[in-house]
Amino acid sequence: MNEAAKRASSIDAGPPAADVASTAPERSGLVLSSLIAVAAVANLGLAVANVALPDIGKHFDASQTELNLVAIAYSLGLACSVLYFGAVGDRYGRKGILMIGMVLTVPADIVAAVAPSAGVLIGARFVGGLAAGMAYPTTLALITALWSGPARTKSIALWAATGGGISSLGPLLAGLLLTDLWWGSPFLLTLPLALIALGMAVKFVPAHVNESTEPVDHPGGVLSIFLVGALILGINIIVVPNKGAAALGLFAIAAAALIAFYIRQRRAKNPLYDLRIASRPTFWVAAIAGIIVFGSLMGTMYIGQQFLQNVLDYSTVGAGAAILPAAVCMVIVAPRSAKLVESRGARQTLLFGYVFVLLGFLTMLLLWKQNIPYWKVALGYIFVGIGVGLAGTPASHSLTGSVPVRRVGMASGTADLQRDLGGAILQSIMGAFLTAGYAAAAGAAVAASGKHINDNVQSELTKSFSSAADAAQQYPASVQANIIAGAKSSFLQGDQWAYLAGIIAVVIGAVLVFFVFPKGDEEKRLLAEYQAEDTGPPPGEAASRPT
């Protein structure tokens, strides 16, 4: 075992860079590249569906709710599984579960690409998310276990920036495929990357690094799946007509699972989610802050892609290329965010990020209208990209710095939940507001027209933009134009609701960080205190050695 890997087993919780020497594994560049490649599979898988939604809607005559489920199914699978699979990796080997996830990605994406129905597509995307949930949490866990000090902060910044950049590039790549190929072709984008990442991981990633010998809390893992899944599905269907009872039932399941999960974690000898650690302010505030930041990114990509194609009539390639400013800004800003974390602390860096995300939502709310020039579109994405680039690193860094290495699966799982749960919840909330706003505006427009429209046609016109566009094909050109114009106007009213929901979420997150997250010196003191408290292994446990 190399000396750097030995020293990496003692986690650095975040004292000033001047006081702590960085450590890294041998061939650190290749190891980090391998982990980033694995994470890229999940990030790309999360991003490719959004640009294809209009084509999927037309192919399956899908409702807005079905499109919402297609968009969130992958992140739902990830969000449900990351805590459980993170704990399994901590116990049985992170590299092994990483490789299983990469292998399972292949059939899931193939089924999604050739799905015969929207239901099969949603299911395949969910399974793909579960596969990514096996691999993705491992990447940050291994970065935390193998690197320490400022080198870890920089590695996390590169990991976060690359992930965000790939999420933003996904729609462009998907759009290029959709120009000449069928609606399902974007789901095949991850296949070559998964094979490359698998080969790199096999060759360069250490097999065992500071893993636990404690048994996995399987009941807690099952409860976490029901908790996250029921919550997100409930949010997604609550605005669907005649589904209120089902939504309330799902919320009841989520509430019951939350209570049972809490009781289980309080009583379990080896809890899946150590509530003592989770109660640390540098942990739970950073977790919530990250959920809102990364959820904002996913929400703006989801709503934005439909706006660009449905309202501004961008092609799939144009819509994908339109968000490149966000990717560029994230990649440029993230390394500077790492320096800010070391010099100013996570709190101030998070707040800087929140300011820019808020500016992005305000730009979309106030400037994104019909027939706008591209610079207004780019401005919104630039603000969001800068905000996520600034806030992503401190959110992940604070989580990993607040836990011992033997429980790093908990931190990496929470960091992944920031993206996956945040993306699923914010996309669900913003999608729900878009659905409700669109249906209300379209229904009002139909009523104001004074024309008799049968129930079936009215249902099609108010279901979603793509459904209205399909229904318009039955009528003469002049009527088609009126229907499309009405659908665009209804969409714009719906997306205003969605952006307002995003603004409220960002303001809540900023207030929480400002008042509750420890300030610079207090943060360093607390992290050093946590490190000292967590240095010794729990009784009866001998930490496994890297190989």
Sequence and secondary structure as in RCSB ss.txt:
>XXXX:A:sequence
MNEAAKRASSIDAGPPAADVASTAPERSGLVLSSLIAVAAVANLGLAVANVALPDIGKHFDASQTELNLVAIAYS
LGLACSVLYFGAVGDRYGRKGILMIGMVLTVPADIVAAVAPSAGVLIGARFVGGLAAGMAYPTTLALITALWSGP
ARTKSIALWAATGGGISSLGPLLAGLLLTDLWWGSPFLLTLPLALIALGMAVKFVPAHVNESTEPVDHPGGVLSI
FLVGALILGINIIVVPNKGAAALGLFAIAAAALIAFYIRQRRAKNPLYDLRIASRPTFWVAAIAGIIVFGSLMGT
MYIGQQFLQNVLDYSTVGAGAAILPAAVCMVIVAPRSAKLVESRGARQTLLFGYVFVLLGFLTMLLLWKQNIPYW
KVALGYIFVGIGVGLAGTPASHSLTGSVPVRRVGMASGTADLQRDLGGAILQSIMGAFLTAGYAAAAGAAVAASG
KHINDNVQSELTKSFSSAADAAQQYPASVQANIIAGAKSSFLQGDQWAYLAGIIAVVIGAVLVFFVFPKGDEEKR
LLAEYQAEDTGPPPGEAASRPT
>XXXX:A:secstr
  HHHHHHTS      GGGS  B  TTHHHHHHHHHHHHHHHHHHHHHHHHHHHHHHHHHT  HHHHHHHHHHHH
HHHHHHHHHHHHHHHHH HHHHHHHHHHHHHHHHHHHHT SSHHHHHHHHHHHHHHHHHHHHHHHHHHHHH BTH
HHHHHHHHHHHHHHHHHHHHHHHHHHHHHHS TTGGGGTHHHHHHHHHHHHHHHS S SS   S   HHHHHHHH
HHHHHHHHHHHHTTSTT HHHHHHHHHHHHHHHHHHHHHHHH SS SS HHHHTSHHHHHHHHHHHHHHHHHHHH
HHHHHHIIIIIS   HHHHHHHTHHHHHHHHHHHHHHHHHHHHH HHHHHHHHHHHHHHHHHHHHHH  TT  HH
HHHHHHHHHHHHHHHHHHHHHHHHHHTS GGGHHHHHHHHHHHHHHHHHHHHHHHHHHHHHHHHHHHHHHHHHH 
    HHHHHHHHH HHHHHHHHTTS HHHHHHHHHHHHHHHHHHHHHHHHHHHHHHHHHHHHHHHHS  HHHHHH
HHHHHHHHHSS  TT       
